[in-house]
């Protein structure tokens, strides 16, 4: 894993909970106090959201790393 890939992963993991809350997807998640905000947790959709974040961040980091 390259440095840019590691950085994109770290940023994606860090902001994932905030993006899940901001966009209110149709799946549920646990809040910081571990109170379930629903009964169904579809991890595949959470992983999909992570992948979207990771790919966008990696693209931006690669594009702007030369500046």
C-alpha positions in Angstrom: 0.0 0.0 0.0 1.4 3.4 -1.0 1.6 6.4 1.2 -1.3 8.0 -0.7 -3.4 4.9 -0.3 -2.7 4.8 3.4 -3.6 8.4 3.7 -6.8 8.0 1.7 -7.8 5.0 3.9 -7.1 6.9 7.1 -9.2 9.9 6.0 -12.0 7.8 4.7 -12.2 5.8 8.0 -12.1 9.0 10.0 -14.9 10.8 8.1 -17.2 7.8 7.4 -19.3 8.2 10.5 -19.9 11.8 9.8 -20.9 11.2 6.2 -23.3 8.4 7.3 -25.0 10.8 9.6 -25.0 13.8 7.2 -26.6 12.0 4.3 -28.9 9.9 6.3 -28.7 6.8 4.2 -31.5 4.2 4.2 -29.5 1.9 6.4 -28.9 2.3 10.1 -25.8 2.8 12.2 -24.8 3.0 15.9 -24.3 6.4 17.4 -21.3 7.3 19.5 -23.2 6.2 22.7 -23.9 2.8 21.0 -27.6 3.4 21.0 -29.0 1.7 17.9 -30.8 4.1 15.6 -32.6 1.2 14.0 -32.7 -2.5 13.9 -31.1 -3.4 10.6 -27.5 -2.8 9.9 -26.5 -3.5 6.3 -22.8 -3.6 6.4 -22.5 -4.0 2.7 -23.9 -0.6 2.2 -21.5 0.9 4.8 -18.6 -0.8 3.0 -19.9 0.6 -0.3 -19.9 4.1 1.2 -16.4 3.7 2.5 -15.2 2.6 -1.0 -16.8 5.6 -2.6 -15.0 7.9 0.0 -11.7 6.1 -0.4 -11.7 6.2 -4.2 -12.6 9.9 -4.3 -10.0 10.8 -1.7 -7.3 8.7 -3.4 -8.1 10.4 -6.7 -7.8 13.9 -5.2 -4.6 13.0 -3.3 -3.0 11.7 -6.5 -4.2 14.7 -8.5 -3.0 17.3 -6.0 0.1 15.6 -4.5 2.3 17.3 -7.1 1.3 20.8 -6.0 
